[in-house]
């Protein structure tokens, strides 16, 4: 399922508006019940500190839920009107290459790198392909000359990145 940030933003806005709408009715109902309990406590000539409406945390829970609803609304608005995609780095599109121009060894290395989201350590390629260091280096040289990938030096090893 391909879900864009604008679609997710719209869903969050809709969910938050429904949540705020329902919480409004719950809060109105709770306030009317609390008012009745306060009146009943006053009729019984008891101190307001003994009123059950003042001794519970339900209203704080509802206020917290309102806060969550408004936060969801804000995040949804941000996602809806944001110019850059939120899920930008999750799936990368690689340069289209003609796989028929690659031999079997090159295809194998290309698929291993592609399955690792487009980048892999050269030592990992040696382990996964079961080719020797020299053979991997030669295959990577050929792929690099064809413009399929590039190697970046990182300490004592290389990171191989698809273009």
PyMOL commands that set and color helices and strands:
alter all, ss='L'
color gray80, all
select helices_A, chain A and resi 5-43+48-50+52-54+58-81+99-101+104-115+122-129+133-145
alter helices_A, ss='H'
color red, helices_A
select strands_A, chain A and resi 119-121+149-154+157-162
alter strands_A, ss='S'
color yellow, strands_A
deselect
rebuild
show_as cartoon
